[in-house]
Amino acid sequence: MTSPTDRAAVAGDPAGAAGGVGPSGSDPSPEGSAATGAGAGLPGGPPGPSPDRTGRARGVARSRSLFDREILRSASLDAVRKLDPRVQLKNPVMFVVLVGTVITFIEAIVHPGTFTWSIAIWLLLTVLFANFAEGMAEGRGKAQADTLRKMRTEAEARRLGPNGSEERVPASALAKGDTVVCEAGDVIPSDGEIVEGVASVDESAITGESAPVIRESGGDRSAVTGGTRVLSDRIVVEITAEPGHTFMDRMISLVEGASRQKTPNEIALTILLAVLTIVFLPVVVVLDPFARFAGANVSVVVLVALLVCLIPTTIGALLSAIGIAGMDRLVQRNVLAMSGRAVEAAGDVQTLLLDKTGTITLGNRMASRFVGVGGHDEQAVAEAAQLASLADETPEGRSVVVLAKERFGIRERELAGEHQFVPFSATTRMSGIDVDGRQVRKGAGEQVKQWVAGQGGQVPPELDRVVEEIARSGATPLVVADGAEVLGVIELKDVVKQGIREKFAEMRQMGIRTVMITGDNPLTAAAIAQEAGVDDFLAEATPERKMELIRAEQQGGKLVAMTGDGTNDAPALAQADVGVAMNTGTTAAKEAGNMVDLDSNPTKLIDVVEIGKQLLITRGSLTTFSIANDVAKYFAIIPALFVATYPQLGALNIMRLHSPQSAVLSAVIFNALVIVALIPLALRGVRFRPSGAASILRRNVFIYGVGGIITPFVFIKLIDMVLVAIHAY
């Protein structure tokens, strides 16, 4: 993150650093700067990327309609390609359905009949629909990857030799450790770190944000990405990626799902579904000798249909699509997850570490009031504070000028006489102006008191009390003096984002503990934490203390998520279960995290957790619905098999299906069509509502459990009625 002093220096305005004071009068710090986007707050510079809170498609997240014609065509072709048994083996449930389909087709050829062929065709459609669901999920990622490939160009690089000479080479010829020169108009040939210079860079190819951003050497905004374009100035970049392993290459691979691996929960559920399938296999096999003993005539086709309807076909068909769609929803928010495991872990997070600046607060402390001391009124303090802030281009300094104008109508003035601005420095911890024989200063309390004493003045006794009260309230006090007189204090407040308190209440309802991380002193941190509604805070945070906090939470059996953008955040990002690195951050931070936020919006961590929970809820809901479906299928098929031999089983035919054949075919048709009906839900996800685990479980059981039992009864009966109406049976 960039301090007010740094921002002013980048903007070419040294005077802009005047008056920048950190928490409680300390040096300028990250806590006093705008951290919501690269280049945010640069005087005269371009605005940073604006957070995309509406889910609009932009940048790499440029998503297509669920029923996009191109994606539908691609998914349809994939559905046929995936009939390859080697592909189906990865999904045990659908592999069993495929084997059953082959057996049924053989039976239909040997003993042709309308019923046999109908069952064979609908079983084939069941497999195709499952492949289609996975193809739809993959198709959206492939479309985004194709867009990225079109953006990627083979740039020519100006590589620097040992003696400083330039050599033009293809970007593919660059190796890790090479240094290249990039000037206005040049495409940055590969990922790297700026080692010299500062420039405005167009990153719209990655973020979709048209506003350029500032990249500079020596800070946490030194990383640049291959394929982006330099708009101004000159920079020297040290290459940090090998050819074919750039950030753009990783994005393409991740977006199209080429490197997707099953998550632990997904693997566990796959094993459970495989076990259920194995359990039902012998059950169906022994029905044949049992039927023969009872004198019933049960064909192989009916036994296959029974097996397909008994095993959890629905969730087996949709499981892969649910996982792919979860990662796709993150991409639509401009967040790249390096693995499905990270998305899944986000859904199980129990502790959320959030930076104060840019996440909980707006990022800049703003002047909120003037307090007079020693008999001076507020207007006298405002007049002097405004005069001392005329050259201060930091958001804090400008807010003093704005407040003086709003409260007392004091407008900016032209300084016609002899004057000299006094810039802020870490030594004096003050800034101000010398004009018309006056020496006006504002800054940290202790430093201003010492300065006043040096001028031969006296410090009002109530000053310490006012400064302490402001600090205890969570604000930052800046003391204002005019020569040997202390006039009063400016209160600078961190502005807590609107709605953030309600957001934290939702997190608490979900069982997630929120911890605010800040460099502020404990008094200031406690006040802001109380106002924002977080559960706990870590004040005067250092990389070591962040690591200690994360390890302590993990030792207590909790999963931890955090955000970061600097090299000093890298160890904590690597330690956290979910580490979201800002795209504006350093290469070290992006490599340490398991997610990258292309918008560099720290608040996005809350969205990541919600998407992770939605993934888990969707998987659980559809699993519940699939297993509940089987209950109705039992009532459809079991009576149909043995009602002729055991008329008493007719009592179980509560749907009053027309005939044994129509009952079996109706169940198989429903089993296939329900997969198609649930594809939109699998891709979009079950609607997420912040609530506790017990509430989610009750909702899941009622909607998808009870609903999963009732729905098949209704639709199997309707299908049976249609078959009878068209005289199929």
N, C-alpha and C positions, 0 to 999 in steps of 0.2 A: 504494500500500500504506500501511497505517496503523501508526504507531509505537506502542510501549507507552504513551507519554505521551498521544498522541492518543486511544488507545482508552479510557484512564482518564478523559480529559476528556469524551469523548462519553458515557460511562456516568454522568457526574455525580459522579465520585469523584476529586477532585484529588489526594487522597493516594495514589491508585492509581498515580501516576506515580513514586512514590518508588522509588529504586533501579534504575530502568530504565537500563541501560548498554549501549551499542552494542558493536561489535566492538573487542576489545582496549581496553575502557574508554572508547570514544568516545561521542559523543552517541547518543541513541536513533535507530535507523535502520530502514529497511524490513527489513534482514536480521534484526532481532530481533523481528519481529512475525509473527503468524499470517497467512499470505497465501493460505490455501486457500479462502476464501470471504468474502463481504461480511458484516461483523459478527462474524466468527469471533473468539472470545476476549473478547468484551465482557462484563465482569463484570456479572452480573445481566441481561444482554441475551439476545436470541435467538441460537441457533446459526446459523452460516452454512450455505449450501447444501452438502449432502454430496455428494462426487463419486460419480457413478454408474459404477462400474467393472464392472457385470455386464451392461450392455447392456439393462437393463430399460426398457420403454417408459414414458416419463413426459414431462410438459411437451409442448413442440412435437414431441418425438420419440415421441409416443404412436403406435406403429406397429400395424398390423393383421396378422393371419395372412396368409401367402402365398396361401391359398385362401379368403380372406374373400369371402362371397357377394356383397356389394355391389360389391367391387372386380372380381370376375369378371364381374358383369353389365355394369359400366361398360366394362371392357376389351373385352367381346364387341361392344358397340355401337360402340366406337371402331374395332374391327377393320373394320367395314363402312364407317364414315365415312371412314377413311383410304384407301379404294379410289380416292378422288379422284386423278386423274393428277397434279394440281398438288402434292399431298402426296408421291406416290410418286417424283416427280422428284428430291426431296432425297436419295433412296437409289437410285443408279444400278442396282445389282444387282437390287433388287426391282422397279424400273421395267421392266427388261428382262423379268422374269418375268411382270409384268402384261401387257405387250404380247404376249408369247408366249401367255398365257392367252386374250386376245381373239382372236388368230389361230386358236387351237385351237378355240374356241367357234364361230367362223365356219365352220371346216372341218367341225365336227360337225353344224352345221345344214345345210350344203350336201351333205355326204356322211355321213349319220348311221350310227352303228355303236357297238356296246358298247365297243370298245377306244377309239375316238375320244372318246366322251363320258366314259369313265373317266379318260383323260388330262386332258381339259379340267377336270373337276371337281377332280382332285387338284392341278392347277396353281393353280386358284383357291384351294383350301384352303392351299396353300403361301404365297400372298400374305396370306391372312387370318390364318394362324398368325404370320407375321412382324409384322403389324399388332397382333395380340393380345399378343405379347411386349412391344412398345413400350407398348401400352395398360396392361398389368399394371404396368409400371414407373412410368408416369405416374399410374396410379390411386392408388397409395399416397401419392404427394405431394399429389394433389388431395384425398384424404380428410383429410390433416393440415391442408391449407389451409382446408378447410371448417370444421374444428374451431377454427382461429384466427379465422375470420370471425365465428363465433358468440360468441367471447370479446370481440371488439371492440365497444365500445359508443360511441354518440355522446354524449360527455360535455358538460356545461355548464361553461364556464370562468369564473373570477372574474378578469378582466383588470384590471391596475392602470393607471390613467391617469397623466399627467405630474405631477399634484398629489397622487398617492397614493390617489385615490379608486378604488373598485371598480366594475366594470361586468360584469354577467353576459352572456356571449355564447356561441354554439355553438362547439364545438372547431374546426369547419371554418372559422370566421371568423378564427382566429388566424393571424398572420403571423410569419415569422422575426424575432426581436428583441423580440417582445412579452413582457411579464412577467405571470405569473399567480400567485395565491395558492392554496395547497392545504392543507387542514386534515384532521384525522382523519375518515375516512369518505369523503373526496373521491376521485374517479377522476382521475388525472393526465391532462389533456386531450391532450397531445402530447409528443413528445420534447423534452428540454431539459436544462439544467444548473442545479443549485441554487445560487442566489446569496446566499441568506440562510436560516439555520436548519438544523436536523437533525431527521430523522424516521425512523420505522420504516415500511417499505414492503412490501406484499404483491406479489411478482412471480410468483406461481404461474401466472398466465395465460401467462407466457413460459417459465419454467424448469420448471414442474410441481412445484417445491419448496414445500411448505406453510409452511416456516419463514420468517418475515419477515426482511428485511435492513435494515441501517442505511445511510441516505444522508445526506450532510452537505455543506455548502458549503466551498469552499476546499481541497479535497483531490482525491485520485484516485478517490474514490467519490461524485462529485457528479452523475454522469449519471443521469437518470431516463427511463423509457420510457412513452410514451403507452399508456393502457389498464391500467396498474398502479394499485394503490389505496394511499393513505396510511392508516396505521393509528393513528399517534399524532403529536402535536405539530403544528407549523406550519412550512411552508417556502414560500419565494418562488422560482419557477422561471422562467428565461429560455428561451423557446422557440427551438430550434435547427433545426427542420425545417419545411418548407413543407407545407401540407395535401396529403394524398395521397402524401407521400414520407417518411412516418414509418418507424421501425424495424419496426413491425408490418406495414406495407404491403410493405416490402422482404422481410420474412420470408415473407409469403403468396406473393409473386411468385416467390421463390426455391424455396420448398418445392413449389409446384405445377409448377415447371419452365417457367413462362411466359417467363422471361428466359434459359433455358439456351441456350448457344451451343456448337457443337462445339469440342472442344479441339484443339490443334495435332496431337497424335498421332492423334486420331480423324479429323481431316481428311486427314492423310497416309495413314492406312489406307483411308479411303474412296476416295482417289485411286488407291491400289494396286488395290483391288477393281474399280474402274471400268476401269482399264487391262487387268486380267485378263479382264474381261468383253468389252472391245473386241477383245482378241487372239483370243478364242474365236469371236466372231461370224463373221469371214471363214472360219475353219476349218470351221465348220458349214455355211456357205453354199456353199463349194466342194465339199462332200461330195455335193450334189445332182447336179451335172454329172458328177462322178466315178462316182457310182452308176449314172447313166444309161449312161455309156460302158461300164461293166462289166456292164451288163445286169441290175443289181439294181433292185428296186422299193422305194424309200424314200419314204415319205409325208412331207408337211409336218409332220404331227403328231409323227412320230418324230424329225424333225430338231429341232423345238422342244423335245421332251423331252430330247434329247441335250444341247442348249445349256443348258437349266436345270440338268441334272445336272453339266455340266462346270464352269460358273461357280461361284464360292464363295458359294452361296446361303445356307448355314447361318450363317456369320459376318455376311453382309450383312443377314440377318433379325434378328440379335441384337445388332448393334453399338450401335444407339441405346439399347436396353434396358440394356446393360452400363454405359454412361455415366450414364444416369439413376439406375440402382440404386446406383452408387458414391456419388453425392451423397446418396441416400436413407440409405445406411448411416451417413454422417456425421450426418445429421439425427437418426437414432436414438440417436446418442451425444450429442445436444444441442449439436451444432456446426453452424453455418450457413456454408456456403462461398459466397462472392459470385460464384464462377464455377467451371465445370468445370475451367478451366485451373489453378486453385489446387489442386484435388484431385489432378490429374495431376502437378503440380509436386511435391506432397508425396511421391508415389511415387518421384520421382527425386532427392529430397533427399540430399545427401552430407555436410552439416554441420548439426548440431543445437545451437542455443544455448538453454541452459536456466538459468533463475534457480535459485539455490541454495535460497532459502527457499520452502517450500511445494511445491517440485518434487522436489529431491534430499533435503532435510531436512524434518522434520515442521513446521518453521516457528517453533518456539520453542526457545531454548537452555535446557537443563535442568541444574540443579546435579547433579554426578556424584560429587564428593568434596570433603573438607576437608583442607587441608594446613597443619599447624602450623609456625611458625618462632619463633626466639628462645627455645626451650625450652618453648613451649606445645604441648599435645597437641591432637589433632583435636577432642575433645569440647569443649574451651574455645573453639575456633574456631566449632564448630557452635552452641554456646549463644549466643555473641555475634551470629553471623550470623542465627540465628533471631529474636533480639530485634530486630535492625535491619530484619527483613523482615516484621514483623507487620502493618504498614500498606501493604506493597507488594502490590498486587493484580494485578501483571503475572504472566504464566505463569512468568517467570524467578524472581520473588520468591516465588511460592507454592511453586516447586520446592525452594527453599532450606528452607522450613518443613517440607515433606514429607520431605526427605532427613535433616534433623536428627531428626525423629521416628522414621524407619526405622532410622537408624544407632544412635542413643543414647537413644531413648525420650523425647526432649524434646518436650513437648506445648505447644500454644499456651497462653499464660497471660493472666489478667485483670490489667491494670495498674491496681491500686487507688490507688497513690500518684500524686504529681504527675509528669506526663510530657509530653513534646512530641515529635511526630514531625517529622523533618527531611526534606522532600520532595526528590526529585532535581531538579537544575537543570543546565542546560548550562554554567553558569559554574563551579560547584563540582565537577560530575561525581561527586557523592557523594549518599548518602541515609543515613538512620539514625534514631536516637532518643536523646533526653536523658531519663533516668529515674533516680531515686534517686541523684543526684549523678554518674552515669556518663554519658559521651558516647560512644556506640557508632556507628561509621561503617563503611560498605562502599562501594566504588567503584573508579574507575580507579587504577592503581598510583601514578602520579606525583602525582596530586592527594592521595591519602591520605598519601603520604610527606611532602608539603609540609605537610599539616595536622598530622601527628604532630610534625614539626619545630617547627611553630608552637606546639605545646603543651609544647615543651621536652623531647620524647622523642628516643630514638635508634632508627634503623632497623636491624634485624638484617641483617648482611652477606649472609646466604643468601637474602634476599627477592628480590633481582633475579634470582638463578639460578632460583628456583622459578617466578617470573612468566614468565621466558623459556622454561622447559621446557614450561609449560602452553600458552603461545602457539604454540610450535613444534609441539605435538601437535594443533593445530587447534582448541583450546578457548579460551575467554575467561576471563582471570584477574580476579577481584574481590578486592581486598585488604581485610581486616577489621582494624579498630583499636578499642581500648577506651581512650579518653583518649590518653595519651602512649605507649601500648604498641601495637605491631603484633603481632596475635595469629597471623595466618596468611592463607591465601588460599582463596577458593572457586573451584572449577573449574566453569565453565559449558560444557557441550558441546552442539553441534548434533547432534541425533539423526538419523542417516541412515535414510531409509525402508527398511523391510524389503523385500528383493527387488529394490531399485533397481540394485544392482551387477550382478545377473543380467540385468536389462533392458538395461543398457548393454553387456554382453557380447554380447547378441543383436544390438544395433545395430551393434557392431563387426564381427560376423560378416556382416552385410549390407553392410559397406563404408561405414557412416555414422560420421563423426567427431563425438563429443559434446564440447561446450565448456560448462563451468559459468561462469555470470556471477554475480559477487558484489561487494558493497561491502566485504568483509573485506580485511584486509591480506594481502599475499602469503604470509606464513608460515601463517596460519590457513587461507587458501584452498587452499594446497598440501596441507595435511594432510587436509582434507575431500575434496578431489579424489581423493587417493590412496585414502581409505577407500571412497568411492562408486564408484571405478573409471572415472571419466570420462577422456577422452583428453587434455584440456587445460583450462585455466581462465583467466578474465580477472578479476583482482583489482582492487579499488578502481575498479570500473566506473563510468563516466560516460556520458551519452548520446553524447558525441563519440567516446569510445573504442569503444562498441558499433558505431557507424557505421563507424569505421575497420576494425574486425574483419570486419564483414559485407562491406565493399567489397574487402578483401584476399582473402577467400575467393572472392568472385565473380570477381575478376580472375584467380584461379587456375582458373577454369572450373567452379566448384562451385555447386550450388544450396543456398541457406541457408534454414533455418526457425527462427523464434523466437517467443516469447510476450511479451506486455506488457500493462499496464493503465493506465499513466499518460500524461499529456500529453508528458512527456519521453521516453516510449518511441515516440511517433508517428513520428518520422523514421526510426528503425531498423525499425519495423514496415513502413513504406512501402518501404524499401530492400530488405528481405528478400524472397526469392521466395515464401515462405509465411509470412505474418504472422498469428498467431492472437491476437486481442484478447480480453481478458476482458470479459464482459458487465457486470461490476461496475465496469469502468474508465470513463475519460472518453470523451466523444463523439469527441474528437480521435483517441484510440487506436482506437476502433471504426471510424472512417472511414478510418484509415490502413491497417489490416489488411485482408487479403482473406478472413479467416475470423473468426467470432465464437463463442466458447465460452460458451454460456448458463449453464453450471454454474460458470464462473470457476475451473476447476481446472487449474493450470498443467501438471500431469502429462499432461493430455489431448493435448499436442503429440505424445507418443510414439504414442498411438492414431491420431492424424491421419496420421502417416507410415505406419503399418501399413495403414490403410484405403487410402491412396493406392497403396501397393505392391500391395495385393490387387486394386485396380482394374486396374492394368497387367498383373498376372499373369493375371487372368481373361480380359482381352482377348487376351493372347498365347496362352493355352492354347486358347481356343475358335477362334482363327484357325488354329492348328496343326491342331486336330481337323477343322475344316472342309475345309482343303486336303487333308489326309490322306484324308478321306472320298472325295474324287474318284477316287482310285486304284482303289477297288473298283468304282465306278460305270463306269469305263472297261471293266473286265473283264466287266461285266454287259451293257453296251449295244453296244460295238463289235463283239463277235462276233455279236450278234443282228442287226446291220445287214447283214453281208456273208457270214455263214456259208453261205448258200445258193449264193452265187456263188463264194466261196473256201472250200471245205470245210476247208482247212488251219487257218483261224481257229478251228475248233472246239477246238483245243488251248488257246486262251485262255479257253474257257468252263469254268474250273476249278470254278465253283460248280455246274456241271451243271444249269443252269436249264432248265425244261420246254420253253419255246418262245421265239422272238424276241419275240412280243407280251408274254408273261408276264415276260420279262426286263426289257423297257423299263418296263412298268407297275410291277413290283416296285421298280425303282430310283427311279421318280418317287414312289411311296408312301413309301419310306424317306426320301427327300429331304424330304418334308413332315413326316413324323412325328418325325424327329430334332430338328426345331426345337422342337416341343412338349416333347420329352423334356429339352431343354437349358434351357428357360425357368427352372426353379428354380435351376439352377446359375448362370445369367446374373444372376439377381436377388440371390441370396445371396452369390455370389462363390466363386471357388476357394479352398479352405482355405489360409490363410496360415501358412507355417512360416518363422521367421527363419533365413536361410541365405544363402550367397554367390551371386553371379550364375551361376557355373559349375554349382553344385548345382541351382539353380532351372531352368537350361537343360536339364540331364540329365533331371530329373524331368519337365519339360514334354515333351521329345522322347519319353521312354519311355511315359508315361501317355497323353498326348494325341496324340502322333505315331504310335507303334506301335498304341496302342489305337484311334486314328482310322482306321487301315487295317484292322484285324481286325474291328471292330464291324460295318461295313457288309457284309462278306462273310457274317457270321453271320445278320444280320437280313434282308438281301435274299433269302438262301436260304430263310429261314423264311416270308417273305411269299410267295415263289413257291410254296412247298409249300401254304400256305393257299389261294392262288388256284386251285391244281390241285384241292385237296380239295373246294372248293365248286363245282367245275366251271365256274369263270369262264373257264378256258382249258384 
